[in-house]
Amino acid sequence: MKKLFLILALPLLLISCPKEEIEPEPGGELLAEADIGPAGGVLESDGIIITVPPEAFASTVTIQIAREEEFEEDFDESAASPAFRISGFPTETFQPVTIAIQYQVNLESDTYLAMGAVEYLNEEETPVAVYELFGATDSSGYLVAQVPATYDEPSGVTGLKSTSVIGPFYFIARAIYKATTEEGDFFKASFLKTNDRQKIADMVRYMDEAMNACIGMKMIDKAVMEAMVDRYGLPEVLVTDKMKPASLPYVVTFPPLARCALPENGVVPLERYYRALKIKINVSKTSLEQLSDDKLKSYAYLWVYRMVYYMYFGDRMDWFAYASAFWMQEKHTGTSDYSTGMFDIVGKSPFIGMEAGQEAYPFKREIKIMYGGTIDRNVELHGYGMFPFVKYLGQRYADDKELIIKIMKEMLLSGPVNPTEAITPAEAIINVLEEPEYIWWPVFFEK
């Protein structure tokens, strides 16, 4: 069976009525459009066919196909077709949708159809297309793949579904070939055959090491993780051939999640693993080849820790998530994304970051970050500033291998599920540590 790459992009809009009128997303010439609802339907244009089965959509939406221009150079040397921009898909679908794209090359090697997500990251709002892979078959000059249903949470499970109703979104579809995979115990990487396979094998090995570190810290239950892999397959990293901006060597995206409603024992349900680990990590080939071994390992630990933290707390990051991710990096790899250069305006002091947690701090803009998820600008700086404190806790209580997960579970189990009402990381730290804060807090400032 041949395989296919499908490119999926998602600036997200709110659904407020059964039929949503949408304007075409930015792109090239509009090729075709149709209203498709719960009864299903087919939309066809030159070189592409979209087949929506009955009961795939909960409401009627306007689906549009256009030429793609902004990201037409993605997978340039490995492209087997033009790029198409498909707008209007609801974020929640309930049956697989079939997409067939006519290829225009001789397929002398494995083929894929690509689907990606367009994210606008950081304060510069740099657009980056984030991709994933799907299996496909060659049928009469077309590469055919099924886009899996996005609604995969079992009925009757509470506390798992996203608090927001989002969609429609757009995605970019294109046929790709010359790709392969490298698998580890907990992760796999997909990449073009022109990539450095040894570098990619190292990346997968480091991510497996990072997951084992999380297992050792009791942040992940190994048996549940293995059951998730057996049932749903390995979480995947894609190495693209695209030269991303220097400030974006990689991009991590997640599906939207609310905070997790844990049972009393704090064990995360299997479905939560699957939903939360439906991550997308795209690393550019150029950036990967230029990374030192230490930096590659550092990134791998950051990605995996961020994934695990996300499984508990969903899309939004708090300062403790940010600071403890840097500590995870430094503790296990000797390097960190933390830099006192963030605070040049006050003589490289982290105190401006600590002060950023105050309500009066002016930078309250919500931003998406390349680590995955969203965070308020003031909370991001607060996380930078509090990294030395989290590092201090990790060193002072080094014998407590479960300190981080104790703090995380204290935040979840000691307060309501609503993120705005749950206890703060600071309150959780005070509750978890056996020594009173008047002992460890002054010692931290002395250090």
N, C-alpha and C positions, 0 to 999 in steps of 0.2 A: 504494500500500500504506500502510495506517495503521501507526503505530508505538506502542509500549507501554513503560511504566516498570515495572520490577519491583523491589521493595524487599528487600534481603537482609541478614540479621543473623547474626553468628556469635560467641557465647560458645562456646569450643571445649572439647570433652571428649575423653577418650582412649577409643579402641576397644580392647577387650581380648579379645573373643570374637566368633564369627560372628554371634550374635544379641544385640543390645544392648537390654536393657530400660531405658527412659528415662521419667522423670517429665515431665509436661507443663511446658513453659517458662512463666514468669509471663505472664499474659495474661488474656483473658476466658474466656467459656464454651467448653468443649471441644465441637466440632461433629462430628468424625468421626476415626477412626483405623483403620489397617490395617497388617499386617506385609507388607512388600514386599521381595523378594529378587532374585536374578539372573534369575528368569523374568519379572520385570516385573509390572505391575499398574496398577489405576486406583483412585484415592480421590476420592470426590465428596461434596460437601456443598452446602447451599443457596448458590448464587452462585459456586461455584468447583469446578473439576475438575482433578485432577493425573493425568497419564498418564506412567507410567514404562515405557519400552520394555525388551525383553529385553537383558540384558548391560549395563544402565546401572549397576547396583549390584553390587559384588563379594560382598556378604554380605547377610543379611536384617536389616532395621532396621524399627522401628516408626515410621510416619509419622503425625503428628497434625495436624489443622486446628483452630484455635481463633479466636475473635474477638480482635482486637488492641485493647488499651485504652491502653497507655502511650504509643504513638506515633500514635494515631489522628488527631491534629491536623496531622501532617505533610502537606504539599501540600493544605492545607484547601480553599482556593478553587479548586484545580485537580483535586481528587479526582473521579473518575468512578465510584467504588465504595466500599464499606466496606473497611477494612484487615483482612487475615487473617494470623494467625501460624501458620506451618507448621514443625513441629519434626521432628527425627529424620533429616534428610538426611545421608548420609555426605559428608564433605568431598571425597573423591575419587569422581567419577562418570565413566563411560566412554562414555555416549551422552547426547545432549540429552534433557532432560525437558520435556514440554509442560505449560504451565499456562494454563488458560482462566478468566477472571473476568468475570462478568456485569456490564455497566455500567448505570448508572442515570441518565444525563444525555443530552441531545442533543449528539452529537459534532460540533460545528460547526467544529472545527479538529483539527490533528494530535493523535493520541492515543498513549499509551505505557503500558506496564505497568512498575512500578517494583520493583527488588530491592535490598535494603540490608543493611548489617552493623551490628549493635549492638556498640559498643566501650565499655569502661569505662576512662576515661583519667585519668592523673595520680593524685596521692595522694587526691584527693577522690572518685575512682571515679565520675565523672560519666558517666551513660549517654548516648551519642550515637548516633543511627542514621545510617549512612553508605550512600549509595545509588549505583546505577548504572543504565544504560538498556539495553533490548533492543528490537529490532524486533518488530512484531506485526501481526496481521491482525484485521479485524472479521468475525466469523462468527456469524450468527444471534443477535445480542444479546450476544455474548461477545467480549472482547478476548483474543486467543490469542498466546502467545509461547513460544519455546523457550529454556530455560535451558541454555546451552552446557555440554558436558562440562568438568569441571575438570581432568581428567588430560590435559594437552596436551604433556607432555614426551616426546620420542621415545624408543623403546626403544633400549638399547645406549649411551646417553649417560650418562657417569658424572660424579659430582661436582655434579649439578644438583638432584637431588631433595631435598626437605626431609628433615632428619634425624628429624623427629617424625611419628608417625602420628596424625592428628587427625580428629575428627568423633565423633558426629553434631553438626550445628548446626541452628539454626532461622533462618528468614527470614520477612519480612513482605511480603505481596503485596498490591498495590493498583493499580487502573486509574487512570491520570492522563491529562490532555489539556492543550492549550495550551502546547506546548513546541517548541523549535527548537534549532539548533546554529550555532556559529561556528567555522570551521576555520582553522588556520594551517599552517605547514610540518611541524611535528612534533607538534602537539597540537590537540585540539578541545575546545570547551566546550559542554555541553548546559544549557539554561536555560528557564525559563518565559517566555512572551512579555511578561510584566509587568516583567521585569528590564530594567536599563539596558544596552542592547546595546553601546554605545560602551565602557562600563567593562569589559564582558566581552571585547570585541575587544582592548582594551589589555592585559588579563590574558594572553590567548593570545599576543599579540605579545611580551610580556615573557618568557613561558615559552620561546618560540622563541629569543629572544635569549640566554637562559640556556643552552639546549641548544647553541647555536652557541659560547658561551663554553667549555662543556665539551669541545666538539669541538676548539677551539683549544688547550686544555690537554691534548689527546690522551687524555682520559678516555673519550671516545666515538669510535668509528670512524664517520665520516659515511656511508660507503658501506653499512656494516652497518645503521646506523640507518635509512637510506632503504629498504634492502631489507626491514627489519622492518615499516616503515609500509606498503610496497607489498603485503607478504604478509598482514599481520594487521590493518592499519588503524591509525588514530591513537590514542594513549593519550588518555583522556578525563577532563575535569574537569566536575563537576556543580555548578551554582549552584542551591541550594535556596531555597525561600521560607520556610524555617524560621528563627526567631530563636534562634540558639544562645546559650549562656551567654557573657557578656562575655569570659571567659577562653578561649573556644574559638571564635574567628571562623572557623576552618577545621579540618578533620581529614583526615589523610593515613593511608591504610591500604594494606598490601601483602599479597600471598600469602606464606606461610611459605617460606623458602629456606634451604638450608645455604650455607656459604661455597662460592665457585666454584673448581673445579679448572681453572686456566688452563693452556693449552699454554705451551711455552717462550717463544713470542713475546708472550704476554700478551694476545692478541686474544680477546675474549669471543665465544662461539658465538652464532649468530643466535637459537637457541631460548632462550638465557639472556636476551637482550634482551626477547623476547616475554613470557617468564614474569615477569621482574622488573618490566617496565613495565606489567603488569596492575594498575596502581595504582588507588586510589580517592581522589580529592581532592574533598571537599565543602566548599564555601564558602557561608556563609549570605548571602542577598540583602541583608539589613540591614547585615551587616558589610562586604560588598563596597562598598555605596553610601557607607559612612562612611569608607572607606580613602582616604587621600591617595594621589596618584599615586606618590610616592616609596615609601610603605609597600607599595602593591600590587606595585611592581617588586621590592622587597626580599623579599616573600613568594614571588614567582614564582621568584626565584633560589634561595631556600632549598628550595622544593619540588623543583626540578629537580636541584639538587646532591644532595639527600637520595635521590632516585630513583636517580641514577647510582651513588652510594656503595653503596646497597642492592644494586645489580646485582652488585657485587663481593663484598660481605660478608654479604648476607642480612639476616635479621630483626633480629639483635642489633646494637646500636650500641656502639662503643668511644669513648673520650674524643676521639680524633683526628677521628672522624666529626663529633662535636658541635662541636668547636672550629673545624674547617676549614669547616664549613657557615656559621658566623658570619663567618668571614673571607671566604668566597665572597660573602656578602651585602654586606659593607662594601666590599670591593675593587671590586665592579661597580656598586653602587647608592649607596654613601655612607652607608647606614644598616645597622643590625644588630639582631638580637634580643638580643644581649649587653648586659647592664647591670650596672655595678658595684653597683647597688642590691641585687643578690643577696647581697652580702656585708656588709650593714649591721652585722651582729653583731660584725665586727672592723674597724669604721671603713672600710667600703667597700674592703677589701683583697682581691685575688684569691687571696691565699695560702691561705685556708681551702679554696678550691676545688682548688688544687694539692695540698694535703695530703689531700684527699678520695680521692686515688688510693691512699693507703696501705691496707694490709690491715686496720689497726686502726680505720679510720674506721667509726663505728657505723651509719650509714644504708646498709644493704646490701640494702634492699628492691628487688625488681624491679618496674618500672612500665612501662606503655605511655604513650607521649607523642603529642601531636598532630602531631609531625613524621613519625610513622610508625615502627613497630617497637617494640622493647623495649630498656630500658637499666636498669642498676642505679642506684639513687639516688646512691651514692657516685661512680659513674663519670660520671653526669650533672653533678654538681658539679665533678668533676675536669675535665670538658670546659669548663665555664664558666671555671674558674680558668686553664686552659691556653690559652684563646683569645688572650690577649696574646702568648704565646710563638709560636703559629702565625702570628699577624699579623706579628710581628717577623721570622720566617723568610721570609714572603712579601715583606716589604719589603727585607730584606737580600739576598735572592736573586731580586730582581724580574726579572732577565733570563732566569731559568730558568722558562719558561712551563709546563714539564712537571713541576715539583717535586712537586705533590700526587699525581699519578698514579705517579710514581716511588716515592714512599713507600708508596702503596697496593699496588703490585705487589711491592715488596720484602717487605711483610708476607705476601703470598700465595705468591710464588714461592720465598721463602727458608725456608719452614717447611711442616710438614704441613698438610693441608686441615682437620684437626680444629682448631676455633677455640681450644680450651684448650691446644693444643701449639704453635700458630704463634708466630712471634716477635712481640714487642710493638711498638706504634707508636714508642716511644722507641728501641728497637733499630733499627727500620727507618730512622728519621731519622738516627741516627748512621752507619748503613751508607751511606746515600744521599749525605749531605753530604760534599763533598771536604775541607773544613776540619775538623780535629779538634774535638771538643766543648769542649776547654779554651780554644778561641778564641771560639766563638760563644755558649757558655752564660754565661760571665762578662759578656760585652758585653750580653747580654739583661738581666741583673740590673742592670747599670749604667743601662740605659735605663729 
